């Protein structure tokens, strides 16, 4: 296996072990009963039979009567994966959804909301969301409810919020009664259930549903469990250098595992919740995480210098909850407008001369990307002095590329749009996104011709406003950064070559343009793993 890829995996394991200790000390309800329940899940997911494609998983789901999907509540990707399965199901078969998101006693509110008789605000009030929602996930579930409404699917609330004596088994049995009753009301329908990952292990919720259906004199049906990102399975794939390519695994007959998010990112979503709850993280927590991510990227690339460690001590991190830095920094009108545009576009931003990072959200991806920007700025000694438009364009694209590559050292499964996505935007986007897509696609064609035909995109340098200029350089940079990462992971680029890219200040006239085109040419054949 390529040495750089081995080192990335080793680094990720170290981070995973550190974060696991933090989580073990904080898991809600981590008593003896919880540990026994969790042990049953861990025994089921310690290994897998074989790698599989997403298409195979969809075929298996189409044959099942009850599909149980594991949810990691604080991870948005977990709910998105459920939504994708729902959108790609066999449309010929009726479906009923079962969601742990809502307590069963609020079923009437669920139906009223789906029928349009309740506004979103009244719905959340009726289901006592602000009082009882442990994790603030409505923004993720909103899309699931919208899809249910679009397809006309019934939704069954299956959660039980009881007293402190309510056990996980009690919750399984309650949910089983709700699901079984829904199956009776909708004969022939397929049930899609989204519940906590531990619940969907066959001996937990699926077994409780089978027993309840038998008690009602009905056949238990064909169950299918879909786990997500089981840690032992991920690390087994990582040891074989397969964690970036594999879409799913067959764990055993009737049990599958989706592979879409590294364990450290899954953990971080929970740690974010622990540290911040529904409030923004404090500056202390943000900066501690930022320093950890910056050191992670720098250590991997061999860039953890004394100067970098010193600069980290003076680094400040802000979010949308605190924009006070805009008044505290001595900014020119142009700089202020540029920063405000980034904030309005919900883009994270690094201000080099002030050692300030603004995070548009608290995701690992945003924090790691800005941490990579910070590392790059410190070790290169780049001054950020004004330059001609052409050099400014390619310098910014390269900065975006290096930072995106750095973020993938932390989260190798991070994705960005490539040409197929921009081709779709060109056909169906709004006016601005179509303009961005057109410039991106035109530029990629210029790259394939080794720079010939550059006049086709020169209008962007001369006439584009800052919003379009930023959007195009951002998009081109991300695409190049992803190719840099996969070249590094597969041996097409050596780690020392990537380190040299980070160290290069790009200050000579014409150098950004030549560096960009050279990288684009060298990496033109790099394969990006298939996206689900």
Protein Blocks (a to p, Z undefined) as FASTA:
>chain_A
ZZklmmmmmmmmmmmmmmmmmmmmmpghiafklmmmmmmmmmmmmpcfbdcdfklmmmmm
mmpmbdcddddfklmklmmmmmmmmmmmcfkbccddddfkbcfklmmmmmmmmnopacfk
lmmmmnommmmmmbacklmmmmmmmmmmmnopacddfbdcddfklcfklmmmmmmmmmmm
mmmmmghiacdddddfklmpmklmmmmmmmmmmmnopaebjaddddehifklmmmmmmno
pmmmpmbdcfbghiacddfbdfklmmmmmmmmmmnmmaccdfklmmmmmmmmmmmmmmmn
opacfklmmmmmmpccddfklcklmmmpccdfklmmmmmmmmmnopacddfklopacdfb
lcfklmmmmmmmmmmmmmnopnoiacdfklmmmmmmmmmmmmmmmmmmmmmmbccddfkl
mmmmmmmmcfklmmmmmmmmmmmmmmmnnogaklmmmmmmmmmcfklmmmmmmmmmmmmm
mmmmmmmmnopacfklmmmmmmpnolaghklmmmmmmmmmmmmmpccdddZZ
